[in-house]
Amino acid sequence: MSNKQLEVQIMGQSYLLGCPEGGEARLLAAVDKVDQAMCKVRDAGKIKARDRIAVLAALNLAFEQTDSASSAETPPAASAAQVASSTDADNVRLGQLLKKLDQALHQDGQLI
């Protein structure tokens, strides 16, 4: 199977990405998701550095993925209140982790 290259835009910057034949739609959907996540972080106005925006967007996407996976594992007998309270707790924990990450990045000034 051969690879082709697609030029895409993420947060206004062009990237040339390798893509397997037939994977264009999936890659473009992923690019759109990443672009939206990064723009959402940028538009919140607290973070300006592209690398920090990328890290926070990646964490948000990973958290959403983890949250979706854990929701799928929730037993049918769980009440909506139980699911909501665990989601609130997860959101608080994510907020704390993002704050720690931002503090660490702010102190360091650069990603390693």
Backbone atoms as SQL, in Angstrom:
CREATE TABLE atoms (id INTEGER PRIMARY KEY, chain TEXT, resi INTEGER, resn TEXT, atom TEXT, x REAL, y REAL, z REAL);
INSERT INTO atoms VALUES
  (1, 'A', 1, 'MET', 'N', 0.853, -1.170, 0.000),
  (2, 'A', 1, 'MET', 'CA', 0.000, 0.000, 0.000),
  (3, 'A', 1, 'MET', 'C', 0.901, 1.236, 0.000),
  (4, 'A', 2, 'SER', 'N', 0.645, 2.178, -0.873),
  (5, 'A', 2, 'SER', 'CA', 1.493, 3.355, -0.966),
  (6, 'A', 2, 'SER', 'C', 0.937, 4.495, -0.118),
  (7, 'A', 3, 'ASN', 'N', 1.845, 5.364, 0.257),
  (8, 'A', 3, 'ASN', 'CA', 1.469, 6.547, 1.019),
  (9, 'A', 3, 'ASN', 'C', 1.426, 7.739, 0.090),
  (10, 'A', 4, 'LYS', 'N', 0.549, 8.664, 0.389),
  (11, 'A', 4, 'LYS', 'CA', 0.527, 9.922, -0.327),
  (12, 'A', 4, 'LYS', 'C', 0.660, 11.028, 0.698),
  (13, 'A', 5, 'GLN', 'N', 0.863, 12.223, 0.245),
  (14, 'A', 5, 'GLN', 'CA', 0.991, 13.344, 1.160),
  (15, 'A', 5, 'GLN', 'C', -0.180, 14.289, 0.979),
  (16, 'A', 6, 'LEU', 'N', -0.666, 14.791, 2.113),
  (17, 'A', 6, 'LEU', 'CA', -1.736, 15.775, 2.104),
  (18, 'A', 6, 'LEU', 'C', -1.234, 17.031, 2.801),
  (19, 'A', 7, 'GLU', 'N', -1.522, 18.177, 2.219),
  (20, 'A', 7, 'GLU', 'CA', -1.212, 19.434, 2.890),
  (21, 'A', 7, 'GLU', 'C', -2.460, 19.855, 3.646),
  (22, 'A', 8, 'VAL', 'N', -2.285, 20.108, 4.936),
  (23, 'A', 8, 'VAL', 'CA', -3.408, 20.483, 5.791),
  (24, 'A', 8, 'VAL', 'C', -3.056, 21.754, 6.556),
  (25, 'A', 9, 'GLN', 'N', -4.067, 22.371, 7.120),
  (26, 'A', 9, 'GLN', 'CA', -3.890, 23.560, 7.940),
  (27, 'A', 9, 'GLN', 'C', -4.364, 23.254, 9.359),
  (28, 'A', 10, 'ILE', 'N', -3.511, 23.558, 10.322),
  (29, 'A', 10, 'ILE', 'CA', -3.889, 23.443, 11.724),
  (30, 'A', 10, 'ILE', 'C', -3.549, 24.771, 12.376),
  (31, 'A', 11, 'MET', 'N', -4.559, 25.416, 12.899),
  (32, 'A', 11, 'MET', 'CA', -4.422, 26.716, 13.537),
  (33, 'A', 11, 'MET', 'C', -3.680, 27.700, 12.627),
  (34, 'A', 12, 'GLY', 'N', -4.034, 27.661, 11.344),
  (35, 'A', 12, 'GLY', 'CA', -3.477, 28.599, 10.384),
  (36, 'A', 12, 'GLY', 'C', -2.098, 28.271, 9.854),
  (37, 'A', 13, 'GLN', 'N', -1.522, 27.158, 10.289),
  (38, 'A', 13, 'GLN', 'CA', -0.179, 26.777, 9.826),
  (39, 'A', 13, 'GLN', 'C', -0.289, 25.536, 8.950),
  (40, 'A', 14, 'SER', 'N', 0.455, 25.521, 7.848),
  (41, 'A', 14, 'SER', 'CA', 0.431, 24.395, 6.919),
  (42, 'A', 14, 'SER', 'C', 1.330, 23.270, 7.389),
  (43, 'A', 15, 'TYR', 'N', 0.852, 22.046, 7.184),
  (44, 'A', 15, 'TYR', 'CA', 1.626, 20.841, 7.493),
  (45, 'A', 15, 'TYR', 'C', 1.461, 19.879, 6.326),
  (46, 'A', 16, 'LEU', 'N', 2.528, 19.197, 5.955),
  (47, 'A', 16, 'LEU', 'CA', 2.488, 18.174, 4.929),
  (48, 'A', 16, 'LEU', 'C', 2.550, 16.833, 5.651),
  (49, 'A', 17, 'LEU', 'N', 1.477, 16.062, 5.560),
  (50, 'A', 17, 'LEU', 'CA', 1.360, 14.812, 6.309),
  (51, 'A', 17, 'LEU', 'C', 1.295, 13.619, 5.382),
  (52, 'A', 18, 'GLY', 'N', 1.956, 12.546, 5.764),
  (53, 'A', 18, 'GLY', 'CA', 1.855, 11.292, 5.032),
  (54, 'A', 18, 'GLY', 'C', 0.524, 10.628, 5.350),
  (55, 'A', 19, 'CYS', 'N', -0.044, 9.998, 4.335),
  (56, 'A', 19, 'CYS', 'CA', -1.355, 9.383, 4.509),
  (57, 'A', 19, 'CYS', 'C', -1.444, 8.127, 3.638),
  (58, 'A', 20, 'PRO', 'N', -1.856, 7.001, 4.216),
  (59, 'A', 20, 'PRO', 'CA', -2.020, 5.807, 3.389),
  (60, 'A', 20, 'PRO', 'C', -3.201, 5.976, 2.429),
  (61, 'A', 21, 'GLU', 'N', -3.099, 5.332, 1.283),
  (62, 'A', 21, 'GLU', 'CA', -4.194, 5.376, 0.304),
  (63, 'A', 21, 'GLU', 'C', -5.483, 4.941, 0.984),
  (64, 'A', 22, 'GLY', 'N', -6.537, 5.687, 0.758),
  (65, 'A', 22, 'GLY', 'CA', -7.831, 5.362, 1.340),
  (66, 'A', 22, 'GLY', 'C', -8.030, 5.922, 2.740),
  (67, 'A', 23, 'GLY', 'N', -6.999, 6.533, 3.322),
  (68, 'A', 23, 'GLY', 'CA', -7.105, 7.064, 4.677),
  (69, 'A', 23, 'GLY', 'C', -7.326, 8.564, 4.732),
  (70, 'A', 24, 'GLU', 'N', -7.561, 9.165, 3.574),
  (71, 'A', 24, 'GLU', 'CA', -7.673, 10.618, 3.516),
  (72, 'A', 24, 'GLU', 'C', -8.795, 11.159, 4.401),
  (73, 'A', 25, 'ALA', 'N', -9.955, 10.548, 4.341),
  (74, 'A', 25, 'ALA', 'CA', -11.106, 11.041, 5.115),
  (75, 'A', 25, 'ALA', 'C', -10.829, 10.964, 6.610),
  (76, 'A', 26, 'ARG', 'N', -10.222, 9.860, 7.055),
  (77, 'A', 26, 'ARG', 'CA', -9.909, 9.717, 8.482),
  (78, 'A', 26, 'ARG', 'C', -8.862, 10.729, 8.915),
  (79, 'A', 27, 'LEU', 'N', -7.838, 10.933, 8.083),
  (80, 'A', 27, 'LEU', 'CA', -6.804, 11.897, 8.420),
  (81, 'A', 27, 'LEU', 'C', -7.386, 13.307, 8.472),
  (82, 'A', 28, 'LEU', 'N', -8.197, 13.664, 7.500),
  (83, 'A', 28, 'LEU', 'CA', -8.792, 15.001, 7.487),
  (84, 'A', 28, 'LEU', 'C', -9.724, 15.214, 8.676),
  (85, 'A', 29, 'ALA', 'N', -10.432, 14.170, 9.077),
  (86, 'A', 29, 'ALA', 'CA', -11.290, 14.269, 10.264),
  (87, 'A', 29, 'ALA', 'C', -10.436, 14.485, 11.509),
  (88, 'A', 30, 'ALA', 'N', -9.305, 13.780, 11.598),
  (89, 'A', 30, 'ALA', 'CA', -8.400, 13.946, 12.738),
  (90, 'A', 30, 'ALA', 'C', -7.806, 15.352, 12.746),
  (91, 'A', 31, 'VAL', 'N', -7.403, 15.843, 11.578),
  (92, 'A', 31, 'VAL', 'CA', -6.850, 17.189, 11.466),
  (93, 'A', 31, 'VAL', 'C', -7.886, 18.212, 11.910),
  (94, 'A', 32, 'ASP', 'N', -9.123, 18.022, 11.491),
  (95, 'A', 32, 'ASP', 'CA', -10.194, 18.947, 11.870),
  (96, 'A', 32, 'ASP', 'C', -10.397, 18.941, 13.390),
  (97, 'A', 33, 'LYS', 'N', -10.361, 17.763, 13.973),
  (98, 'A', 33, 'LYS', 'CA', -10.537, 17.637, 15.425),
  (99, 'A', 33, 'LYS', 'C', -9.395, 18.335, 16.167),
  (100, 'A', 34, 'VAL', 'N', -8.160, 18.131, 15.716),
  (101, 'A', 34, 'VAL', 'CA', -7.000, 18.766, 16.344),
  (102, 'A', 34, 'VAL', 'C', -7.067, 20.282, 16.163),
  (103, 'A', 35, 'ASP', 'N', -7.413, 20.731, 14.961),
  (104, 'A', 35, 'ASP', 'CA', -7.516, 22.164, 14.689),
  (105, 'A', 35, 'ASP', 'C', -8.554, 22.803, 15.609),
  (106, 'A', 36, 'GLN', 'N', -9.718, 22.171, 15.732),
  (107, 'A', 36, 'GLN', 'CA', -10.762, 22.709, 16.603),
  (108, 'A', 36, 'GLN', 'C', -10.305, 22.753, 18.058),
  (109, 'A', 37, 'ALA', 'N', -9.644, 21.691, 18.510),
  (110, 'A', 37, 'ALA', 'CA', -9.179, 21.635, 19.897),
  (111, 'A', 37, 'ALA', 'C', -8.137, 22.721, 20.165),
  (112, 'A', 38, 'MET', 'N', -7.212, 22.905, 19.226),
  (113, 'A', 38, 'MET', 'CA', -6.173, 23.920, 19.416),
  (114, 'A', 38, 'MET', 'C', -6.762, 25.325, 19.359),
  (115, 'A', 39, 'CYS', 'N', -7.680, 25.555, 18.445),
  (116, 'A', 39, 'CYS', 'CA', -8.316, 26.876, 18.350),
  (117, 'A', 39, 'CYS', 'C', -9.132, 27.189, 19.604),
  (118, 'A', 40, 'LYS', 'N', -9.754, 26.170, 20.170),
  (119, 'A', 40, 'LYS', 'CA', -10.531, 26.353, 21.397),
  (120, 'A', 40, 'LYS', 'C', -9.621, 26.787, 22.537),
  (121, 'A', 41, 'VAL', 'N', -8.465, 26.151, 22.676),
  (122, 'A', 41, 'VAL', 'CA', -7.505, 26.530, 23.717),
  (123, 'A', 41, 'VAL', 'C', -6.987, 27.939, 23.446),
  (124, 'A', 42, 'ARG', 'N', -6.619, 28.212, 22.208),
  (125, 'A', 42, 'ARG', 'CA', -6.106, 29.542, 21.840),
  (126, 'A', 42, 'ARG', 'C', -7.145, 30.620, 22.103),
  (127, 'A', 43, 'ASP', 'N', -8.385, 30.361, 21.718),
  (128, 'A', 43, 'ASP', 'CA', -9.444, 31.357, 21.842),
  (129, 'A', 43, 'ASP', 'C', -9.848, 31.614, 23.286),
  (130, 'A', 44, 'ALA', 'N', -9.495, 30.685, 24.183),
  (131, 'A', 44, 'ALA', 'CA', -9.764, 30.916, 25.604),
  (132, 'A', 44, 'ALA', 'C', -8.923, 32.093, 26.093),
  (133, 'A', 45, 'GLY', 'N', -7.838, 32.413, 25.368),
  (134, 'A', 45, 'GLY', 'CA', -7.072, 33.615, 25.603),
  (135, 'A', 45, 'GLY', 'C', -6.017, 33.557, 26.678),
  (136, 'A', 46, 'LYS', 'N', -5.880, 32.451, 27.368),
  (137, 'A', 46, 'LYS', 'CA', -4.921, 32.400, 28.464),
  (138, 'A', 46, 'LYS', 'C', -3.528, 31.984, 27.999),
  (139, 'A', 47, 'ILE', 'N', -3.457, 31.264, 26.898),
  (140, 'A', 47, 'ILE', 'CA', -2.185, 30.701, 26.447),
  (141, 'A', 47, 'ILE', 'C', -1.926, 31.174, 25.023),
  (142, 'A', 48, 'LYS', 'N', -0.717, 31.638, 24.792),
  (143, 'A', 48, 'LYS', 'CA', -0.358, 32.160, 23.470),
  (144, 'A', 48, 'LYS', 'C', 0.636, 31.284, 22.728),
  (145, 'A', 49, 'ALA', 'N', 1.501, 30.576, 23.442),
  (146, 'A', 49, 'ALA', 'CA', 2.548, 29.784, 22.798),
  (147, 'A', 49, 'ALA', 'C', 1.948, 28.560, 22.113),
  (148, 'A', 50, 'ARG', 'N', 2.291, 28.384, 20.847),
  (149, 'A', 50, 'ARG', 'CA', 1.739, 27.285, 20.049),
  (150, 'A', 50, 'ARG', 'C', 2.038, 25.921, 20.665),
  (151, 'A', 51, 'ASP', 'N', 3.235, 25.732, 21.233),
  (152, 'A', 51, 'ASP', 'CA', 3.566, 24.438, 21.809),
  (153, 'A', 51, 'ASP', 'C', 2.699, 24.138, 23.027),
  (154, 'A', 52, 'ARG', 'N', 2.431, 25.129, 23.837),
  (155, 'A', 52, 'ARG', 'CA', 1.560, 24.928, 25.001),
  (156, 'A', 52, 'ARG', 'C', 0.126, 24.659, 24.573),
  (157, 'A', 53, 'ILE', 'N', -0.311, 25.382, 23.562),
  (158, 'A', 53, 'ILE', 'CA', -1.656, 25.156, 23.030),
  (159, 'A', 53, 'ILE', 'C', -1.772, 23.714, 22.540),
  (160, 'A', 54, 'ALA', 'N', -0.746, 23.237, 21.834),
  (161, 'A', 54, 'ALA', 'CA', -0.757, 21.873, 21.307),
  (162, 'A', 54, 'ALA', 'C', -0.818, 20.848, 22.437),
  (163, 'A', 55, 'VAL', 'N', -0.029, 21.068, 23.491),
  (164, 'A', 55, 'VAL', 'CA', -0.021, 20.125, 24.613),
  (165, 'A', 55, 'VAL', 'C', -1.388, 20.091, 25.290),
  (166, 'A', 56, 'LEU', 'N', -1.958, 21.252, 25.563),
  (167, 'A', 56, 'LEU', 'CA', -3.259, 21.288, 26.235),
  (168, 'A', 56, 'LEU', 'C', -4.358, 20.704, 25.350),
  (169, 'A', 57, 'ALA', 'N', -4.298, 20.983, 24.054),
  (170, 'A', 57, 'ALA', 'CA', -5.287, 20.413, 23.136),
  (171, 'A', 57, 'ALA', 'C', -5.151, 18.888, 23.107),
  (172, 'A', 58, 'ALA', 'N', -3.920, 18.396, 23.083),
  (173, 'A', 58, 'ALA', 'CA', -3.695, 16.942, 23.091),
  (174, 'A', 58, 'ALA', 'C', -4.231, 16.323, 24.378),
  (175, 'A', 59, 'LEU', 'N', -3.997, 16.979, 25.499),
  (176, 'A', 59, 'LEU', 'CA', -4.531, 16.476, 26.767),
  (177, 'A', 59, 'LEU', 'C', -6.056, 16.463, 26.764),
  (178, 'A', 60, 'ASN', 'N', -6.648, 17.534, 26.245),
  (179, 'A', 60, 'ASN', 'CA', -8.110, 17.580, 26.160),
  (180, 'A', 60, 'ASN', 'C', -8.645, 16.439, 25.299),
  (181, 'A', 61, 'LEU', 'N', -8.022, 16.214, 24.148),
  (182, 'A', 61, 'LEU', 'CA', -8.466, 15.136, 23.267),
  (183, 'A', 61, 'LEU', 'C', -8.273, 13.772, 23.916),
  (184, 'A', 62, 'ALA', 'N', -7.145, 13.579, 24.572),
  (185, 'A', 62, 'ALA', 'CA', -6.894, 12.310, 25.259),
  (186, 'A', 62, 'ALA', 'C', -7.893, 12.103, 26.392),
  (187, 'A', 63, 'PHE', 'N', -8.190, 13.160, 27.115),
  (188, 'A', 63, 'PHE', 'CA', -9.152, 13.065, 28.204),
  (189, 'A', 63, 'PHE', 'C', -10.532, 12.713, 27.656),
  (190, 'A', 64, 'GLU', 'N', -10.923, 13.360, 26.558),
  (191, 'A', 64, 'GLU', 'CA', -12.217, 13.044, 25.937),
  (192, 'A', 64, 'GLU', 'C', -12.264, 11.574, 25.525),
  (193, 'A', 65, 'GLN', 'N', -11.166, 11.078, 24.963),
  (194, 'A', 65, 'GLN', 'CA', -11.092, 9.684, 24.529),
  (195, 'A', 65, 'GLN', 'C', -11.207, 8.752, 25.723),
  (196, 'A', 66, 'THR', 'N', -10.478, 9.071, 26.792),
  (197, 'A', 66, 'THR', 'CA', -10.523, 8.262, 28.010),
  (198, 'A', 66, 'THR', 'C', -11.906, 8.318, 28.629),
  (199, 'A', 67, 'ASP', 'N', -12.499, 9.512, 28.637),
  (200, 'A', 67, 'ASP', 'CA', -13.838, 9.688, 29.201),
  (201, 'A', 67, 'ASP', 'C', -14.856, 8.885, 28.396),
  (202, 'A', 68, 'SER', 'N', -14.719, 8.897, 27.070),
  (203, 'A', 68, 'SER', 'CA', -15.634, 8.126, 26.216),
  (204, 'A', 68, 'SER', 'C', -15.488, 6.636, 26.477),
  (205, 'A', 69, 'ALA', 'N', -14.254, 6.187, 26.627),
  (206, 'A', 69, 'ALA', 'CA', -14.009, 4.764, 26.878),
  (207, 'A', 69, 'ALA', 'C', -14.574, 4.356, 28.227),
  (208, 'A', 70, 'SER', 'N', -14.397, 5.198, 29.251),
  (209, 'A', 70, 'SER', 'CA', -14.921, 4.837, 30.569),
  (210, 'A', 70, 'SER', 'C', -16.435, 4.910, 30.589),
  (211, 'A', 71, 'SER', 'N', -17.033, 5.805, 29.802),
  (212, 'A', 71, 'SER', 'CA', -18.494, 5.880, 29.717),
  (213, 'A', 71, 'SER', 'C', -19.057, 4.612, 29.086),
  (214, 'A', 72, 'ALA', 'N', -18.324, 4.073, 28.101),
  (215, 'A', 72, 'ALA', 'CA', -18.780, 2.850, 27.443),
  (216, 'A', 72, 'ALA', 'C', -18.727, 1.672, 28.400),
  (217, 'A', 73, 'GLU', 'N', -17.820, 1.752, 29.391),
  (218, 'A', 73, 'GLU', 'CA', -17.678, 0.673, 30.356),
  (219, 'A', 73, 'GLU', 'C', -18.634, 0.810, 31.537),
  (220, 'A', 74, 'THR', 'N', -19.365, 1.943, 31.624),
  (221, 'A', 74, 'THR', 'CA', -20.278, 2.164, 32.740),
  (222, 'A', 74, 'THR', 'C', -21.393, 1.133, 32.685),
  (223, 'A', 75, 'PRO', 'N', -21.609, 0.400, 33.761),
  (224, 'A', 75, 'PRO', 'CA', -22.658, -0.613, 33.738),
  (225, 'A', 75, 'PRO', 'C', -24.029, 0.022, 33.551),
  (226, 'A', 76, 'PRO', 'N', -24.946, -0.675, 32.866),
  (227, 'A', 76, 'PRO', 'CA', -26.269, -0.121, 32.602),
  (228, 'A', 76, 'PRO', 'C', -27.015, 0.252, 33.871),
  (229, 'A', 77, 'ALA', 'N', -26.708, -0.382, 35.004),
  (230, 'A', 77, 'ALA', 'CA', -27.420, -0.095, 36.238),
  (231, 'A', 77, 'ALA', 'C', -26.980, 1.228, 36.868),
  (232, 'A', 78, 'ALA', 'N', -25.886, 1.833, 36.385),
  (233, 'A', 78, 'ALA', 'CA', -25.424, 3.092, 36.959),
  (234, 'A', 78, 'ALA', 'C', -26.427, 4.190, 36.643),
  (235, 'A', 79, 'SER', 'N', -26.712, 4.992, 37.646),
  (236, 'A', 79, 'SER', 'CA', -27.673, 6.068, 37.446),
  (237, 'A', 79, 'SER', 'C', -27.019, 7.249, 36.763),
  (238, 'A', 80, 'ALA', 'N', -27.808, 8.125, 36.192),
  (239, 'A', 80, 'ALA', 'CA', -27.291, 9.329, 35.547),
  (240, 'A', 80, 'ALA', 'C', -26.558, 10.191, 36.560),
  (241, 'A', 81, 'ALA', 'N', -27.029, 10.223, 37.809),
  (242, 'A', 81, 'ALA', 'CA', -26.371, 11.011, 38.849),
  (243, 'A', 81, 'ALA', 'C', -24.973, 10.466, 39.131),
  (244, 'A', 82, 'GLN', 'N', -24.824, 9.127, 39.151),
  (245, 'A', 82, 'GLN', 'CA', -23.510, 8.535, 39.384),
  (246, 'A', 82, 'GLN', 'C', -22.555, 8.882, 38.253),
  (247, 'A', 83, 'VAL', 'N', -23.035, 8.783, 37.021),
  (248, 'A', 83, 'VAL', 'CA', -22.202, 9.097, 35.860),
  (249, 'A', 83, 'VAL', 'C', -21.837, 10.572, 35.875),
  (250, 'A', 84, 'ALA', 'N', -22.792, 11.454, 36.180),
  (251, 'A', 84, 'ALA', 'CA', -22.529, 12.888, 36.218),
  (252, 'A', 84, 'ALA', 'C', -21.516, 13.239, 37.297),
  (253, 'A', 85, 'SER', 'N', -21.627, 12.613, 38.470),
  (254, 'A', 85, 'SER', 'CA', -20.692, 12.947, 39.538),
  (255, 'A', 85, 'SER', 'C', -19.281, 12.486, 39.202),
  (256, 'A', 86, 'SER', 'N', -19.141, 11.343, 38.545),
  (257, 'A', 86, 'SER', 'CA', -17.795, 10.909, 38.171),
  (258, 'A', 86, 'SER', 'C', -17.239, 11.818, 37.088),
  (259, 'A', 87, 'THR', 'N', -18.073, 12.307, 36.196),
  (260, 'A', 87, 'THR', 'CA', -17.619, 13.223, 35.163),
  (261, 'A', 87, 'THR', 'C', -17.176, 14.539, 35.793),
  (262, 'A', 88, 'ASP', 'N', -17.929, 15.040, 36.780),
  (263, 'A', 88, 'ASP', 'CA', -17.531, 16.267, 37.468),
  (264, 'A', 88, 'ASP', 'C', -16.192, 16.076, 38.169),
  (265, 'A', 89, 'ALA', 'N', -16.025, 14.940, 38.826),
  (266, 'A', 89, 'ALA', 'CA', -14.764, 14.657, 39.511),
  (267, 'A', 89, 'ALA', 'C', -13.625, 14.580, 38.498),
  (268, 'A', 90, 'ASP', 'N', -13.874, 13.950, 37.350),
  (269, 'A', 90, 'ASP', 'CA', -12.860, 13.861, 36.307),
  (270, 'A', 90, 'ASP', 'C', -12.503, 15.252, 35.780),
  (271, 'A', 91, 'ASN', 'N', -13.519, 16.097, 35.610),
  (272, 'A', 91, 'ASN', 'CA', -13.267, 17.448, 35.112),
  (273, 'A', 91, 'ASN', 'C', -12.446, 18.258, 36.104),
  (274, 'A', 92, 'VAL', 'N', -12.723, 18.094, 37.398),
  (275, 'A', 92, 'VAL', 'CA', -11.937, 18.786, 38.422),
  (276, 'A', 92, 'VAL', 'C', -10.494, 18.303, 38.363),
  (277, 'A', 93, 'ARG', 'N', -10.319, 16.990, 38.272),
  (278, 'A', 93, 'ARG', 'CA', -8.955, 16.427, 38.215),
  (279, 'A', 93, 'ARG', 'C', -8.227, 16.912, 36.966),
  (280, 'A', 94, 'LEU', 'N', -8.916, 16.928, 35.822),
  (281, 'A', 94, 'LEU', 'CA', -8.292, 17.421, 34.596),
  (282, 'A', 94, 'LEU', 'C', -7.886, 18.876, 34.756),
  (283, 'A', 95, 'GLY', 'N', -8.752, 19.675, 35.347),
  (284, 'A', 95, 'GLY', 'CA', -8.429, 21.081, 35.574),
  (285, 'A', 95, 'GLY', 'C', -7.187, 21.241, 36.422),
  (286, 'A', 96, 'GLN', 'N', -7.068, 20.413, 37.453),
  (287, 'A', 96, 'GLN', 'CA', -5.893, 20.457, 38.327),
  (288, 'A', 96, 'GLN', 'C', -4.631, 20.053, 37.556),
  (289, 'A', 97, 'LEU', 'N', -4.751, 19.001, 36.744),
  (290, 'A', 97, 'LEU', 'CA', -3.600, 18.549, 35.953),
  (291, 'A', 97, 'LEU', 'C', -3.176, 19.611, 34.945),
  (292, 'A', 98, 'LEU', 'N', -4.148, 20.235, 34.292),
  (293, 'A', 98, 'LEU', 'CA', -3.829, 21.273, 33.314),
  (294, 'A', 98, 'LEU', 'C', -3.169, 22.466, 33.990),
  (295, 'A', 99, 'LYS', 'N', -3.622, 22.807, 35.194),
  (296, 'A', 99, 'LYS', 'CA', -3.018, 23.915, 35.932),
  (297, 'A', 99, 'LYS', 'C', -1.565, 23.591, 36.271),
  (298, 'A', 100, 'LYS', 'N', -1.317, 22.359, 36.739),
  (299, 'A', 100, 'LYS', 'CA', 0.051, 21.949, 37.057),
  (300, 'A', 100, 'LYS', 'C', 0.926, 21.963, 35.807),
  (301, 'A', 101, 'LEU', 'N', 0.372, 21.475, 34.692),
  (302, 'A', 101, 'LEU', 'CA', 1.128, 21.466, 33.437),
  (303, 'A', 101, 'LEU', 'C', 1.461, 22.884, 33.011),
  (304, 'A', 102, 'ASP', 'N', 0.492, 23.771, 33.085),
  (305, 'A', 102, 'ASP', 'CA', 0.726, 25.147, 32.687),
  (306, 'A', 102, 'ASP', 'C', 1.786, 25.798, 33.574),
  (307, 'A', 103, 'GLN', 'N', 1.739, 25.505, 34.883),
  (308, 'A', 103, 'GLN', 'CA', 2.747, 26.048, 35.794),
  (309, 'A', 103, 'GLN', 'C', 4.134, 25.511, 35.438),
  (310, 'A', 104, 'ALA', 'N', 4.216, 24.234, 35.164),
  (311, 'A', 104, 'ALA', 'CA', 5.505, 23.625, 34.815),
  (312, 'A', 104, 'ALA', 'C', 6.034, 24.210, 33.513),
  (313, 'A', 105, 'LEU', 'N', 5.164, 24.354, 32.526),
  (314, 'A', 105, 'LEU', 'CA', 5.596, 24.913, 31.245),
  (315, 'A', 105, 'LEU', 'C', 5.969, 26.378, 31.396),
  (316, 'A', 106, 'HIS', 'N', 5.246, 27.077, 32.228),
  (317, 'A', 106, 'HIS', 'CA', 5.541, 28.502, 32.432),
  (318, 'A', 106, 'HIS', 'C', 6.901, 28.671, 33.092),
  (319, 'A', 107, 'GLN', 'N', 7.205, 27.814, 34.048),
  (320, 'A', 107, 'GLN', 'CA', 8.497, 27.892, 34.736),
  (321, 'A', 107, 'GLN', 'C', 9.636, 27.522, 33.789),
  (322, 'A', 108, 'ASP', 'N', 9.397, 26.484, 32.990),
  (323, 'A', 108, 'ASP', 'CA', 10.450, 26.005, 32.097),
  (324, 'A', 108, 'ASP', 'C', 10.604, 26.899, 30.876),
  (325, 'A', 109, 'GLY', 'N', 9.490, 27.364, 30.340),
  (326, 'A', 109, 'GLY', 'CA', 9.518, 28.238, 29.163),
  (327, 'A', 109, 'GLY', 'C', 9.559, 27.499, 27.857),
  (328, 'A', 110, 'GLN', 'N', 9.841, 26.201, 27.888),
  (329, 'A', 110, 'GLN', 'CA', 9.917, 25.417, 26.659),
  (330, 'A', 110, 'GLN', 'C', 9.536, 23.975, 26.944),
  (331, 'A', 111, 'LEU', 'N', 9.029, 23.343, 25.918),
  (332, 'A', 111, 'LEU', 'CA', 8.802, 21.903, 26.011),
  (333, 'A', 111, 'LEU', 'C', 10.117, 21.190, 25.739),
  (334, 'A', 112, 'ILE', 'N', 10.297, 20.054, 26.335),
  (335, 'A', 112, 'ILE', 'CA', 11.522, 19.282, 26.104),
  (336, 'A', 112, 'ILE', 'C', 11.330, 18.433, 24.872);
